[in-house]
Structures are given as C-alpha cells and as structure tokens.
Amino acid sequence: MKKGEMPAIFFISDLHFGLQDEKSEQLKIENLERLFAIIKAEGRSLYMLGDIFDYWMEFRHLIPKGFTRFLYLLSDLVRHNIEVVYVAGNHDFYLGRYFDEELGIKTMYGLNEMLYDGRKFIFAHGDGLGNGDLGYKLFARLVRNRFNLALLSGFHPDLAIGLMKMLSQLSRKHKPADRVFEIDRLLNFAESLAAEKDFDYFICGHNHVKGVRELSGGASRYVNLGTWIDGSLPYGVFYNGIFQLKEL
C-alpha cells in the first residue's frame, strides 16, 4: 500500500466449516490462513457475510469443539488491529455474544450499509431477502426466536449441537421449486433496491453463485462472493476505489 492510500477491505462468505471431510476442512483452514496473512499486510477490515460455519450453537460456559484453529485465526486478526465484522447467515443461526465479547468481532444480522473511501456498500448474507421462499423466512424466525433459543440452550450441549446439525441439513436440503428464480432472487432484489436508493455495491453470498453484475442504470454493481465448498477459494477486496472478486 502506497503512502496516502486507503487500506483494503476484504469480504468472504459461505465457508461452511464443519460440513466436509477432515482433509477438505484442513485445506480450508490452511488457505484461510494464507488469506488472513494478506489481510494483515494490506487490509483494514474483513467482512464475513454468513455461513462461515455450517452450524453454530453458543452456550453460556462452552463453545463447540472443532473450530479452535479458526477462532484463533480470527482473534489474531483482531490483535493485528483488523476490524472483523460477522454477518449471520442461515447456517449460523444465532451468533450470541461470544464473538463480540470474547473475540472483539462485531456481529450483525440482515441488511447493512457502510461508507468507505467515498463508496456506499450494502451487504448481507442474502437469506430471506426479496420475494418468495416463505418457508425459510418462517424457519428463520422460529430458530432465532428468543424463547426458542433459551429453550435450546437448556438442553445438554451434545443434544443441542446435534439438533443444530440436523437443522443445518434441513436448511441445505430445502430448495424452492423454481430453482432459476432462487438463483436470480438476490440479483432481482439488488435491482429493485437500486431503483429506490443510491449505492455503489450490493455484496452477498448465500446461493453460492459467484459473480459480479452491473445493475440497471450502470451506477451500481451486484457482487456474489460464491463458496469455498466446491474447491474454489473466492474472496472480494475493495482497494484504491475498485472492487475485485479474486481467487486465492
């Protein structure tokens, strides 16, 4: 980074830690460590736009095993003064207070906005946005309901985490009948949003369909960050006034 230039901001989504076999999980964490080294050298912020875990359940006195190295890497970013923001996805369910209070990571839900280097970003995981998929929207309300969360936290941790895994599988298997509509749903939502307000980038994940599209009018762009579960390693970076979708 040259003197006087703004540091980069990075974006990732849909890593789904805990989903795949041991070898694939190990490769994901090793490649994420490489990306985090780049972020520490060049970045200011990392925005994680949901489904970072394939399931997550927080308890008062413990956290699920299997993610220790990943959590350490996140903590290391914060110690290097990198701002880390975590937007919950449909597989993260409910992030609780652990990330904010123990790791110094800001957690968010739904649709969010920020201004950086003269550009306006709108960002979300993508679940529940736009028309359709009423079944999932109802499911999300039930899962994140305070009463249901309190009830679930009263279970034995092994039972509660097992239930979270089951719900995660149900979320993955649930597909709207019109698959083309579902693939285009986030793009259509971004188009409708661009007709209502000004922004430079709409950034999301969720449907695993990586790409950058110019929205009608040419002033805004739609960005889908893709996924890490198919062997690719996509990430977004905004630097020196330009957003790029890259492969590690």
C-alpha positions as CSV (number, residue, x, y, z in Angstrom):
1,M,0.0,0.0,0.0
2,K,1.4,3.4,-1.0
3,K,1.5,6.3,1.3
4,G,-1.8,8.2,1.4
5,E,-3.8,5.3,0.0
6,M,-6.7,3.8,2.0
7,P,-6.1,0.2,3.2
8,A,-8.2,-2.6,1.6
9,I,-11.4,-4.1,2.9
10,F,-11.9,-7.8,2.3
11,F,-15.1,-10.0,2.0
12,I,-15.7,-13.7,2.3
13,S,-18.8,-15.9,2.7
14,D,-20.0,-19.5,2.7
15,L,-17.0,-21.3,4.1
16,H,-19.3,-23.8,5.9
17,F,-16.7,-25.0,8.4
18,G,-17.8,-28.4,9.8
19,L,-19.6,-29.6,6.7
20,Q,-16.9,-31.5,4.8
21,D,-14.4,-34.4,5.4
22,E,-11.3,-33.9,7.6
23,K,-9.0,-33.3,4.6
24,S,-11.2,-30.7,3.0
25,E,-11.6,-28.9,6.3
26,Q,-7.9,-28.9,6.8
27,L,-7.3,-27.4,3.4
28,K,-9.9,-24.7,4.0
29,I,-8.2,-23.6,7.2
30,E,-4.7,-23.6,5.7
31,N,-5.9,-21.5,2.7
32,L,-7.8,-19.2,5.1
33,E,-4.5,-18.7,7.0
34,R,-2.9,-17.6,3.7
35,L,-5.7,-15.1,3.1
36,F,-5.5,-13.7,6.6
37,A,-1.8,-13.1,6.1
38,I,-2.7,-11.0,3.1
39,I,-5.3,-9.1,5.1
40,K,-2.9,-8.4,7.9
41,A,-0.4,-7.0,5.4
42,E,-2.8,-5.0,3.2
43,G,-6.2,-4.6,4.9
44,R,-8.2,-2.6,7.4
45,S,-11.3,-4.8,7.6
46,L,-12.7,-8.3,7.0
47,Y,-16.4,-8.7,6.4
48,M,-17.6,-12.3,6.8
49,L,-21.0,-12.5,5.1
50,G,-22.6,-15.5,6.6
51,D,-22.5,-19.3,6.6
52,I,-18.9,-19.3,7.9
53,F,-19.9,-22.3,10.0
54,D,-22.2,-25.0,8.7
55,Y,-23.8,-24.8,12.2
56,W,-23.1,-22.8,15.3
57,M,-24.6,-23.1,18.8
58,E,-23.4,-20.9,21.7
59,F,-23.7,-21.9,25.3
60,R,-23.0,-19.9,28.4
61,H,-19.9,-21.8,29.5
62,L,-18.6,-23.6,26.4
63,I,-18.2,-23.4,22.7
64,P,-18.4,-26.2,20.2
65,K,-15.2,-28.1,19.6
66,G,-13.7,-28.5,16.1
67,F,-13.2,-24.8,15.3
68,T,-10.4,-23.8,17.7
69,R,-7.8,-23.0,15.0
70,F,-10.3,-20.9,13.0
71,L,-11.3,-19.0,16.1
72,Y,-7.6,-18.4,16.9
73,L,-7.0,-17.0,13.4
74,L,-9.9,-14.6,13.9
75,S,-8.6,-13.5,17.2
76,D,-5.1,-13.0,15.7
77,L,-6.6,-10.7,13.0
78,V,-8.2,-8.6,15.8
79,R,-4.9,-8.4,17.7
80,H,-3.3,-7.0,14.5
81,N,-5.9,-4.2,14.6
82,I,-8.0,-5.6,11.7
83,E,-11.7,-4.8,12.1
84,V,-13.7,-8.1,11.7
85,V,-17.4,-8.0,11.1
86,Y,-19.6,-11.2,11.0
87,V,-23.0,-11.1,9.4
88,A,-25.0,-14.2,10.3
89,G,-26.2,-16.5,7.6
90,N,-28.9,-19.1,7.5
91,H,-26.5,-21.8,8.8
92,D,-25.0,-19.6,11.5
93,F,-28.5,-19.4,13.1
94,Y,-27.6,-17.3,16.1
95,L,-24.2,-15.9,17.0
96,G,-24.8,-14.9,20.6
97,R,-22.3,-12.7,22.4
98,Y,-19.1,-14.8,22.3
99,F,-17.8,-13.2,19.1
100,D,-18.4,-9.6,20.3
101,E,-17.3,-10.0,23.9
102,E,-14.5,-12.6,23.8
103,L,-13.0,-12.1,20.3
104,G,-13.8,-8.4,19.6
105,I,-15.7,-9.2,16.4
106,K,-18.8,-7.2,15.6
107,T,-21.9,-9.4,14.8
108,M,-24.7,-8.3,12.6
109,Y,-27.9,-9.6,11.0
110,G,-29.9,-8.9,7.9
111,L,-29.2,-6.0,5.5
112,N,-26.5,-3.5,6.5
113,E,-24.8,-0.4,5.0
114,M,-21.5,1.3,5.2
115,L,-19.5,4.1,3.6
116,Y,-15.8,3.6,2.8
117,D,-13.5,5.7,0.6
118,G,-16.4,7.6,-0.9
119,R,-18.3,4.4,-1.9
120,K,-21.6,3.1,-0.4
121,F,-21.8,-0.6,0.3
122,I,-24.9,-2.6,1.1
123,F,-24.2,-6.0,2.4
124,A,-26.0,-9.1,3.7
125,H,-25.7,-12.9,3.6
126,G,-28.7,-13.0,1.4
127,D,-31.1,-15.3,3.1
128,G,-34.7,-14.0,3.5
129,L,-34.2,-11.1,1.1
130,G,-36.6,-10.4,-1.8
131,N,-39.8,-12.2,-2.7
132,G,-40.6,-15.9,-2.2
133,D,-39.2,-18.6,0.0
134,L,-41.7,-18.0,2.7
135,G,-40.9,-21.4,4.3
136,Y,-37.4,-20.4,5.0
137,K,-38.4,-17.0,6.4
138,L,-40.7,-18.7,8.8
139,F,-38.0,-21.2,9.7
140,A,-35.5,-18.4,10.5
141,R,-38.0,-16.6,12.7
142,L,-38.6,-19.8,14.7
143,V,-34.9,-20.6,15.1
144,R,-33.9,-17.1,16.2
145,N,-36.9,-16.5,18.5
146,R,-35.6,-15.6,22.0
147,F,-37.9,-18.2,23.7
148,N,-36.8,-21.0,21.4
149,L,-33.1,-20.1,21.9
150,A,-33.5,-20.1,25.6
151,L,-35.2,-23.4,25.5
152,L,-32.5,-24.9,23.2
153,S,-29.7,-23.6,25.5
154,G,-31.2,-25.6,28.3
155,F,-30.6,-28.9,26.5
156,H,-27.4,-30.9,27.1
157,P,-24.8,-29.4,24.7
158,D,-24.4,-32.7,22.8
159,L,-28.2,-32.8,22.2
160,A,-28.4,-29.1,21.2
161,I,-25.5,-29.3,18.8
162,G,-26.9,-32.4,17.3
163,L,-30.2,-30.6,16.7
164,M,-28.3,-27.7,15.2
165,K,-26.6,-30.1,12.7
166,M,-30.0,-31.5,11.8
167,L,-31.4,-28.0,11.2
168,S,-28.4,-27.2,9.1
169,Q,-29.0,-30.2,6.9
170,L,-32.7,-29.3,6.6
171,S,-31.7,-25.7,5.6
172,R,-29.4,-27.1,2.9
173,K,-31.9,-29.6,1.5
174,H,-34.7,-27.1,1.3
175,K,-34.8,-25.7,-2.2
176,P,-37.6,-23.7,-3.7
177,A,-39.4,-25.5,-6.6
178,D,-38.3,-22.8,-9.1
179,R,-34.5,-23.0,-8.9
180,V,-33.9,-20.4,-11.6
181,F,-36.0,-17.9,-9.6
182,E,-33.9,-18.7,-6.4
183,I,-30.6,-18.2,-8.3
184,D,-31.8,-14.8,-9.6
185,R,-33.6,-13.8,-6.4
186,L,-30.7,-11.8,-4.9
187,L,-29.9,-10.2,-8.2
188,N,-33.5,-9.1,-8.6
189,F,-33.6,-7.8,-5.1
190,A,-30.4,-5.7,-5.8
191,E,-32.1,-4.4,-9.0
192,S,-35.2,-3.3,-7.0
193,L,-33.0,-1.7,-4.3
194,A,-31.0,0.2,-6.9
195,A,-34.3,1.7,-8.2
196,E,-35.0,3.0,-4.7
197,K,-31.7,4.3,-3.4
198,D,-28.2,5.1,-4.5
199,F,-25.3,2.8,-3.7
200,D,-22.1,1.5,-5.4
201,Y,-22.1,-2.2,-4.4
202,F,-24.5,-4.8,-3.2
203,I,-22.5,-7.7,-1.7
204,C,-23.9,-11.0,-0.6
205,G,-23.3,-14.8,-0.6
206,H,-25.9,-17.5,0.2
207,N,-26.8,-19.0,-3.2
208,H,-23.1,-19.9,-4.0
209,V,-23.3,-18.4,-7.5
210,K,-20.2,-16.3,-7.7
211,G,-20.1,-13.3,-9.9
212,V,-20.2,-9.5,-10.5
213,R,-23.1,-7.9,-12.4
214,E,-23.7,-4.3,-13.4
215,L,-27.2,-3.2,-12.3
216,S,-29.6,-1.3,-14.5
217,G,-28.5,2.3,-14.9
218,G,-24.8,1.4,-14.6
219,A,-24.2,3.2,-11.3
220,S,-24.3,0.1,-9.0
221,R,-22.9,-3.4,-9.0
222,Y,-24.2,-6.7,-7.6
223,V,-21.5,-9.0,-6.2
224,N,-22.0,-12.6,-5.0
225,L,-18.9,-14.0,-3.2
226,G,-19.5,-17.6,-4.0
227,T,-18.5,-20.5,-1.7
228,W,-15.4,-22.4,-0.5
229,I,-17.0,-25.9,-0.5
230,D,-16.5,-26.7,-4.2
231,G,-12.7,-26.4,-4.3
232,S,-12.6,-22.7,-5.3
233,L,-11.3,-20.0,-2.9
234,P,-13.1,-16.8,-3.8
235,Y,-12.9,-13.5,-1.9
236,G,-13.7,-9.9,-2.5
237,V,-11.4,-6.9,-2.0
238,F,-12.0,-3.2,-2.3
239,Y,-8.8,-1.2,-2.8
240,N,-8.0,2.1,-4.3
241,G,-11.6,2.7,-5.4
242,I,-12.0,-0.6,-7.2
243,F,-13.8,-3.8,-6.1
244,Q,-12.4,-7.1,-7.4
245,L,-13.6,-10.6,-7.0
246,K,-10.5,-12.7,-6.7
247,E,-9.4,-16.3,-6.2
248,L,-6.8,-17.2,-3.6
